[in-house]
Amino acid sequence: MKKLFTLILLFTASHCMMAQTIDGAAVVRYFELTDSLKQGKSISPTTWKAFLNMEGNRLYIKNMAHTDAFLERYRKTMEIVYMPKNDSILQKRLQNSQQNYLTYTIHQYKANEHALRQYFAGITSDKQAYLAAMYEKCFTMLPKKLQNQKPETTIYFIALDNDAVAQSGNLILNLWGSYNFDKIKPGILAGHEIHHLLWEPKKYDVAEKDKSLFYMLNLLMNEGAPDLIDKKLTSSPGMPEEMKFGEYMLQAGQKALPMVDEAIRNISAGNKNYSNNEIRQQVTSMSGHIPGFYMADIIERNGLREKLVKNIQNPFQFIYLYNKAAKKDKTKPFVFSDQAIAYLKKVEAAASQHKN
């Protein structure tokens, strides 16, 4: 009977993963466009608009809030990178990759095209293996009760930039970024992104003046916790220089923590009302990666990762666990003030009485 039950579970999981859609149409179209560019044929505005309107591209552009001016510059830069007549311009730009970062990024797709095509063919030929790796990595940062699947989520692969986002209930993975992360450990980038869709924070009804505070706590937990899936591996050998941002995030996060403490104290004393934009732009940055990743790293290296996973639905616990870990850490990182911790506990206790 137990064996039969196990087989039923395996069949159900397999069915869910098989039902999940991996859409790579935008990648296929990208390579069609670049093949045409290599033959000296430019991309017309009409063709470019149709390409950008492909669903994966559209969702990514919406998430990144790319302007029409930027997207037009992207089209022209693709022509510089791929059209033979522009090779001298390309080589000059590549001499200063920081100043010409867009050119450099697009050139990575060109210079590594064969490897990227092989990688993409491997995913499309064995979608179930890719999905299994994605969920396996994601589940390392979720308690059992949240270890579900999202068969209704479409995973779009695109060939613009090197980022990855969760948008409108779907995942958008950029080919260059996914390729490099998966070389290190298959499924970690997608595992991070699907975490955003599987994570279900507790619902709290907080006072109006504390809503920006609660928003900040959710930002920190939402990015900091899943960063433990993939961000440390950005320093691995073979990772391109432009993607070795984990160390920067840790350094920036360390510097940002006093601002988080100050914001909590300001809200506590009624000295300042923060808008969500102020929280995102002045207190945290990168959607909460900074200082969320730094906090999660301190938690993990002081043996509290399991407690973080267990309490992952409670964003207040992210601060408490960090403070507990920071007090143990030999490097003596920043510790939240007694005033900030006391206020968080007060808000949590009051909000818990109105919990949905």
C-alpha positions in Angstrom: 0.0 0.0 0.0 2.8 2.4 0.9 4.6 1.6 -2.4 1.3 2.3 -4.3 0.9 5.6 -2.5 4.5 6.6 -3.4 3.9 5.8 -7.0 0.8 7.9 -7.0 2.7 10.8 -5.6 5.5 10.4 -8.2 3.0 10.2 -11.0 1.2 13.4 -9.7 4.5 15.3 -9.5 5.5 14.2 -12.9 2.1 15.1 -14.4 2.3 18.6 -12.9 5.8 19.2 -14.2 4.8 17.9 -17.7 1.8 20.2 -17.6 4.0 23.2 -17.0 4.9 25.2 -20.1 8.4 26.2 -21.1 8.1 28.8 -23.8 11.2 29.5 -25.8 9.7 31.2 -28.8 11.4 34.5 -28.1 14.8 32.8 -28.1 14.1 31.1 -31.4 13.0 34.4 -32.9 16.1 36.2 -31.5 18.4 33.8 -33.3 16.4 34.2 -36.5 16.9 38.0 -36.2 20.6 37.7 -35.5 21.1 35.3 -38.4 19.5 37.9 -40.6 21.8 40.6 -39.1 24.9 38.6 -39.8 23.8 38.5 -43.4 23.8 42.3 -43.4 20.0 42.8 -43.1 18.9 45.3 -40.5 15.9 44.9 -38.2 13.0 47.1 -39.3 11.0 48.9 -36.7 8.0 46.8 -37.5 9.9 43.6 -37.1 11.5 44.8 -33.9 8.1 45.9 -32.4 6.6 42.4 -33.2 9.6 40.8 -31.5 9.3 42.9 -28.4 5.6 42.1 -28.2 6.2 38.4 -27.9 4.8 37.5 -24.5 8.1 36.6 -22.7 9.7 39.8 -24.0 6.7 41.9 -23.2 6.5 40.7 -19.6 10.2 41.3 -19.1 10.1 44.8 -20.5 7.1 45.6 -18.3 8.9 44.4 -15.2 12.1 46.3 -16.0 10.1 49.4 -17.1 12.3 49.8 -20.2 11.5 52.9 -22.1 11.0 53.1 -25.9 14.2 55.1 -26.2 16.2 52.3 -24.4 14.6 49.6 -26.6 15.4 51.5 -29.7 19.0 51.8 -28.5 19.0 48.1 -27.9 17.9 47.4 -31.6 20.6 49.7 -32.9 23.3 48.1 -30.7 22.3 44.7 -31.9 23.0 45.9 -35.4 26.4 47.1 -34.3 27.2 43.8 -32.7 26.0 41.4 -35.4 26.3 43.2 -38.8 29.7 42.6 -40.4 29.9 46.2 -41.7 30.0 47.5 -38.1 32.8 45.2 -36.9 35.3 48.1 -36.5 32.8 50.0 -34.4 32.1 46.9 -32.4 35.8 46.2 -31.7 36.4 49.8 -30.5 33.4 49.6 -28.2 34.5 46.3 -26.7 37.8 47.9 -25.6 35.8 49.6 -22.9 33.1 47.2 -21.8 32.0 49.3 -18.8 31.4 52.4 -20.9 29.7 50.3 -23.5 27.9 47.8 -21.3 24.9 47.2 -23.6 27.3 46.4 -26.5 29.2 44.1 -24.2 26.1 42.3 -23.0 24.7 41.7 -26.5 28.1 40.6 -27.7 28.1 37.9 -25.0 25.1 36.3 -26.8 27.1 36.5 -30.1 30.4 35.2 -28.8 28.8 32.3 -26.9 26.0 31.5 -29.4 27.0 27.9 -30.0 27.1 27.1 -26.3 23.8 29.0 -25.7 22.1 27.1 -28.6 23.2 23.8 -27.2 22.1 24.7 -23.7 18.7 25.8 -24.9 18.3 22.7 -27.0 19.1 20.6 -23.9 16.3 22.3 -21.9 13.7 22.0 -24.7 14.6 18.3 -25.2 14.2 17.4 -21.6 11.9 19.9 -20.0 11.0 17.6 -17.1 14.6 17.4 -15.9 14.9 21.2 -16.0 11.7 21.6 -14.0 12.7 19.0 -11.5 16.0 20.8 -10.9 14.2 24.1 -10.5 11.8 22.8 -7.8 14.5 20.9 -6.0 16.6 24.0 -5.5 13.6 26.1 -4.6 12.4 23.6 -2.0 15.7 24.0 -0.1 14.3 27.4 1.1 10.7 26.4 1.7 9.0 24.4 4.5 7.2 21.2 3.6 3.8 22.8 3.6 4.9 25.3 0.9 6.7 22.7 -1.3 4.1 22.8 -4.0 4.3 23.2 -7.8 2.9 25.9 -10.1 1.9 24.1 -13.3 -0.1 27.1 -14.3 3.1 29.2 -14.4 4.7 29.6 -17.8 8.5 29.8 -17.9 9.6 32.1 -20.7 13.1 32.0 -22.0 14.2 35.2 -23.7 17.4 36.5 -25.1 17.5 40.1 -23.8 19.9 41.2 -21.1 21.0 38.7 -18.4 18.4 39.1 -15.7 15.5 36.9 -14.5 12.2 38.0 -13.0 8.8 36.7 -11.8 6.1 38.8 -13.5 2.3 38.3 -13.5 2.5 34.8 -12.1 5.1 33.7 -14.7 8.9 33.4 -14.9 11.0 35.2 -17.4 14.6 33.8 -17.7 17.2 35.4 -19.8 19.3 32.9 -21.7 22.7 34.2 -20.9 22.1 34.5 -17.2 20.4 31.1 -16.9 23.2 29.4 -18.9 25.8 30.7 -16.5 24.0 29.9 -13.3 23.1 26.4 -14.6 26.7 25.7 -15.4 27.4 26.1 -11.7 24.4 24.3 -10.4 21.4 23.4 -12.6 18.1 25.0 -11.6 19.3 27.6 -9.1 18.3 30.7 -11.0 14.8 29.4 -11.9 14.6 28.0 -8.3 15.1 31.5 -6.9 12.5 33.0 -9.2 9.8 30.3 -8.6 10.4 30.8 -4.9 8.7 34.2 -5.3 5.5 32.5 -6.5 5.5 29.7 -3.9 6.3 31.8 -0.9 3.1 32.7 1.0 3.8 35.3 3.8 1.4 35.5 6.6 -1.4 38.1 6.2 -1.2 40.8 8.8 -3.5 43.8 9.2 -1.1 46.5 10.4 -1.9 50.0 11.4 -1.7 52.6 8.6 1.5 54.2 9.9 3.2 50.7 9.9 2.3 49.7 6.4 5.6 50.9 4.9 7.4 49.1 7.7 5.6 45.8 6.9 6.3 46.4 3.2 10.0 46.7 3.9 10.1 43.5 6.0 8.4 41.6 3.2 10.9 43.0 0.6 13.9 41.9 2.8 12.5 38.4 3.3 11.2 37.9 -0.2 14.6 38.5 -1.8 17.0 37.8 1.0 15.9 34.2 1.7 15.9 32.9 -1.9 19.2 34.7 -2.5 20.7 31.8 -0.5 19.7 29.5 -3.4 21.9 31.3 -6.0 23.7 34.5 -5.0 26.7 32.9 -3.3 27.5 31.0 -6.4 28.0 34.2 -8.4 31.7 34.1 -7.2 32.3 30.7 -8.7 35.0 30.1 -11.2 33.8 30.6 -14.8 31.1 33.1 -13.9 31.4 36.2 -16.2 32.7 39.3 -14.5 29.4 41.2 -15.0 27.6 38.5 -13.0 29.9 38.3 -10.0 27.7 40.6 -8.1 27.2 38.6 -4.9 30.2 40.1 -3.1 29.0 43.6 -4.0 25.5 42.8 -2.7 27.0 41.6 0.6 29.2 44.7 1.0 26.3 47.1 0.1 24.0 45.2 2.4 26.3 45.6 5.3 26.4 49.4 4.8 22.6 49.6 4.3 21.5 48.0 7.6 21.9 51.1 9.7 19.4 52.8 7.4 16.9 50.0 8.0 17.3 50.4 11.7 16.9 54.2 11.4 13.7 53.8 9.3 12.2 51.5 12.0 13.1 54.0 14.7 11.7 56.9 12.7 8.4 55.0 12.2 8.4 54.0 15.8 8.8 57.6 17.0 6.4 59.0 14.3 9.2 61.2 12.9 8.7 60.2 9.3 6.1 58.5 7.1 7.8 56.5 4.3 6.2 55.8 0.9 6.8 52.4 -0.6 9.1 54.2 -3.2 11.1 55.7 -0.4 11.5 52.3 1.2 12.7 50.8 -2.1 15.0 53.6 -3.2 16.4 55.1 0.1 16.2 52.3 2.7 16.6 49.1 0.7 17.6 48.7 -2.9 17.5 46.0 -5.7 13.9 45.1 -4.6 15.2 44.1 -1.2 18.3 42.1 -2.3 20.2 44.8 -0.4 20.4 44.3 2.5 18.3 41.1 2.4 21.0 38.9 1.0 23.5 40.1 3.6 21.1 39.4 6.4 20.3 35.9 5.1 24.0 35.2 4.7 24.7 36.1 8.4 21.7 33.9 9.4 23.0 31.0 7.4 26.7 31.1 8.5 25.6 31.1 12.2 23.6 28.0 11.9 20.1 29.4 11.7 19.2 28.6 8.1 16.7 25.8 9.2 15.0 28.3 11.5 14.8 30.8 8.7 13.1 28.2 6.5 10.7 27.2 9.3 9.7 30.8 9.9 9.8 32.0 6.3 6.2 33.1 6.3 6.8 35.5 9.1 8.8 38.6 7.9 9.3 39.8 11.5 11.3 36.7 12.2 13.8 37.7 9.4 14.9 40.6 11.6 14.9 38.6 14.8 16.9 35.7 13.4 19.4 38.1 11.8 19.9 39.9 15.2 20.4 36.6 17.0 22.9 35.5 14.3 24.7 38.8 14.3 25.3 38.7 18.1 27.0 35.3 17.6 29.0 36.2 14.5 32.8 36.7 15.0 33.0 39.5 12.6 30.7 41.6 14.8 28.2 42.8 12.2 25.6 45.5 12.7 23.0 44.6 15.4 19.6 46.2 15.3 18.9 48.6 18.2 16.8 47.6 21.2 14.3 50.4 20.2 13.9 48.9 16.7 13.4 45.3 18.0 11.0 46.4 20.7 8.9 48.3 18.1 8.8 45.3 15.7 7.6 43.0 18.5 4.9 45.6 19.4 3.7 45.8 15.8 3.8 42.1 15.4 1.8 41.5 18.5 -0.8 44.1 17.6 -1.0 42.9 14.0 -1.4 39.2 15.0 -4.7 40.1 16.7 -6.0 41.0 13.2 -4.3 38.3 11.3 -6.3 36.8 8.4 
